[in-house]
Amino acid sequence: MFDRHALEKALLESKEAPRPRIAVPHALAIPALLQDTDMLSIVPQSLAVALTKRDDLVCRKLTYQTRTSTMRAIWHSRDEHETGHIWLREMVVQAARGTEKAFG
């Protein structure tokens, strides 16, 4: 979920050779993998903030520009007026607005 093209471009410009060590199927494994190592992980900013609530992890901005991503929600038209579905969509909108406020 990161801008691989921007990373590869930044590495080429810096003449640094990438040393990927591991890929994980989900983000929950990241804190345990980083513990007691010199490794880092590139994750979405909202996830980085959540993971750094642990005292031993830190978050830093990337040193290169990345593209922004657009996320869209879709659902079947039969659920358009269903009460529970409306509530869930409202919760997603509130969460997204909270992210915008937190990260600019």
Sequence and secondary structure as in RCSB ss.txt:
>XXXX:A:sequence
MFDRHALEKALLESKEAPRPRIAVPHALAIPALLQDTDMLSIVPQSLAVALTKRDDLVCRKLTYQTRTSTMRAIW
HSRDEHETGHIWLREMVVQAARGTEKAFG
>XXXX:A:secstr
   HHHHHHHHHHHT         SSGGGHHHHHTTSS      HHHHHHHTTSTT      SS           
 GGGTT HHHHHHHHHHHHHHHHHHHHH 
